[in-house]
């Protein structure tokens, strides 16, 4: 089963993605992890990604999708994967569908984690990180000492309330259309353009509440 996770930053995709992968016995793939592995391995695509990052440019979708295809083709991924952060725009969703199609596979389910903006601001602005050892904390004020190394805790610029709202605006503009794209494919799986595709199951999830309860809802949504 190939599962795509969607949702705004702070919605809990990473936590639930790990749990889904564990329960289904399949790997979890995140774009950042796959990119770093390719760069470390010095593959051709990894070197192209590294060059783009060193220039301060975004890594082109074509390079990311190429690296993702190499990862998906590995035997350990044959039974399926949980894809976290791989799809953020409609062109990326189209590219992933093409890559999976070349491997004789498809996206089987799309999980959309929904959380209100005010709650996301509350969650993310409560995060701090040790500027020394990078240990993460929740609910600890900036300037207090890290329990692990004694370093000072700081709040990342990305986790300041204004920055969070800016990230949410970008999410709505770029990623929400992806949900509509997948829902359209689910409805039109018999179209001439999609006769070879059964259309993914799109599951909208309220990501508020107890982590264990959300996991149960997720697995039920997947029919597990």
C-alpha positions in Angstrom: 0.0 0.0 0.0 1.4 3.4 -1.0 0.2 6.2 1.2 0.6 9.9 0.8 0.4 12.1 3.9 -0.8 15.7 3.5 -1.4 18.4 6.0 0.0 21.7 7.3 3.2 22.0 9.3 2.5 20.9 12.9 -0.4 18.7 12.1 1.3 15.5 13.4 2.1 13.9 10.0 5.6 12.8 11.1 4.4 11.1 14.3 1.4 9.4 12.7 3.5 8.4 9.6 5.9 6.5 11.8 3.0 4.7 13.5 1.3 3.8 10.2 4.5 2.5 8.8 5.2 0.4 11.9 1.7 -1.1 11.9 1.6 -1.9 8.2 5.2 -3.1 8.2 6.3 -0.8 5.4 9.0 2.0 5.3 8.3 5.7 5.8 10.0 8.0 3.3 10.4 11.7 3.8 11.8 13.9 1.0 14.5 15.3 3.3 15.7 11.9 4.3 15.8 10.6 0.8 17.7 13.7 -0.5 20.3 13.4 2.3 20.8 9.7 1.6 21.4 10.4 -2.1 23.8 13.2 -1.4 25.7 11.1 1.1 25.9 8.2 -1.4 27.1 10.7 -4.1 24.7 9.3 -6.7 24.4 11.3 -9.9 21.1 12.7 -8.8 22.4 13.3 -5.3 25.3 15.4 -6.6 22.8 17.4 -8.7 20.7 18.0 -5.6 23.8 19.0 -3.6 24.9 21.5 -6.3 21.4 23.1 -6.2 21.4 23.4 -2.4 24.9 24.8 -2.3 23.8 27.5 -4.8 20.9 28.3 -2.5 18.4 27.1 -5.1 15.4 24.8 -4.6 16.1 21.2 -5.7 14.2 20.8 -9.0 11.2 18.5 -8.9 12.7 16.4 -11.7 15.7 15.6 -9.4 13.6 15.0 -6.3 11.3 12.6 -8.3 14.3 10.9 -9.8 15.8 10.3 -6.4 12.4 9.2 -5.1 12.0 6.7 -8.0 15.4 5.1 -7.1 14.3 4.8 -3.5 10.9 3.4 -4.4 12.5 0.8 -6.7 14.4 -0.8 -3.8 13.2 -4.3 -2.9 12.4 -3.1 0.7 9.8 -0.7 -0.7 8.0 -3.3 -3.0 5.1 -3.8 -0.5 4.5 -0.1 -0.2 5.6 3.1 1.6 4.3 6.0 3.7 5.3 9.2 1.9 5.6 12.2 4.2 6.3 15.6 2.6 6.9 14.1 -0.9 3.9 15.9 -2.4 3.4 19.6 -1.8 2.2 20.9 -5.2 0.0 19.5 -8.0 3.1 19.1 -10.4 4.7 17.0 -7.7 1.6 14.9 -7.3 1.5 14.4 -11.1 5.2 13.5 -11.1 4.7 11.0 -8.3 1.8 9.3 -10.1 4.0 9.0 -13.2 7.0 7.6 -11.2 4.8 5.0 -9.5 3.2 4.2 -12.8 6.6 3.4 -14.3 7.1 1.0 -11.4 3.7 -0.6 -11.9 2.3 0.9 -8.8 0.0 3.8 -7.7 -1.0 5.9 -4.7 -3.6 3.8 -2.9 -4.5 6.3 -0.1 -4.1 10.0 0.7 -4.4 11.0 4.4 -5.2 14.7 5.0 -4.5 15.8 8.6 -6.7 18.8 9.3 -5.9 21.3 12.2 -7.1 24.9 12.6 -4.6 27.7 12.1 -4.9 29.0 15.7 -4.1 25.6 17.1 -1.1 25.2 14.8 0.2 28.6 15.9 -0.2 27.4 19.5 1.5 24.1 18.9 4.5 25.4 16.8 5.2 28.5 18.8 5.5 26.3 21.9 8.5 24.5 20.4 12.0 25.4 21.3 15.4 23.9 20.4 18.7 23.8 22.2 21.1 26.0 20.2 23.9 23.6 21.3 22.8 20.0 20.9 19.6 20.7 18.9 17.4 18.8 21.3 13.7 19.7 20.8 11.4 20.8 23.5 7.7 21.6 23.8 6.3 24.1 26.3 9.7 25.3 27.4 10.4 29.1 27.2 13.3 30.4 25.1 16.3 31.3 27.2 15.9 28.3 29.7 18.6 25.7 29.9 18.7 22.4 28.0 18.4 19.3 30.2 20.9 17.5 28.1 23.8 19.9 27.6 22.9 23.0 29.5 22.7 25.1 26.4 20.2 27.9 25.8 16.8 27.0 24.3 15.8 29.1 21.4 12.7 29.4 19.2 13.4 28.9 15.5 12.4 31.8 13.3 10.0 29.5 11.4 8.2 28.9 14.7 7.4 32.5 15.5 3.7 33.2 15.2 3.9 35.5 12.2 6.2 33.0 10.4 3.7 30.2 11.1 0.8 32.2 9.6 3.0 32.9 6.6 3.7 29.2 6.2 0.0 28.4 6.5 -0.7 30.9 3.7 1.9 29.1 1.5 0.3 25.8 2.4 -3.2 26.9 1.4 -2.0 28.3 -1.9 0.3 25.4 -2.9 -0.8 22.2 -1.2 -4.6 22.5 -0.7 -5.0 22.2 -4.5 -3.3 18.8 -4.3 -6.2 17.6 -2.2 -8.6 18.6 -4.9 -6.4 16.9 -7.5 -6.4 13.6 -5.6 -10.2 13.9 -4.9 -10.8 14.5 -8.6 -8.8 11.4 -9.5 -10.7 9.4 -7.0 -14.0 10.5 -8.6 -12.9 10.1 -12.2 -10.9 6.9 -12.1 -12.9 5.7 -15.1 -12.0 8.7 -17.2 -10.2 8.2 -20.5 -7.2 9.8 -18.8 -7.3 7.5 -15.8 -8.6 4.1 -17.0 -5.5 2.4 -15.8 -5.7 4.0 -12.4 -8.2 3.0 -9.7 -8.0 6.4 -7.9 -6.7 6.8 -4.4 -8.9 6.7 -1.3 -8.8 10.2 0.2 -9.3 10.3 3.9 -9.8 13.6 5.8 -8.8 13.3 9.5 -9.4 15.6 12.4 -5.8 15.7 13.8 -6.8 17.2 17.2 -6.8 15.1 20.3 -4.9 12.1 21.8 -2.2 10.7 19.6 -3.3 7.1 20.2 -6.9 7.9 19.3 -5.8 9.7 16.1 -3.8 6.6 15.2 -6.9 4.4 15.6 -8.9 6.7 13.4 -6.2 6.7 10.8 -6.0 2.9 10.7 -9.8 2.7 10.5 -9.7 5.1 7.6 -7.2 2.8 5.9 -9.5 -0.1 6.5 -7.0 -1.7 8.9 
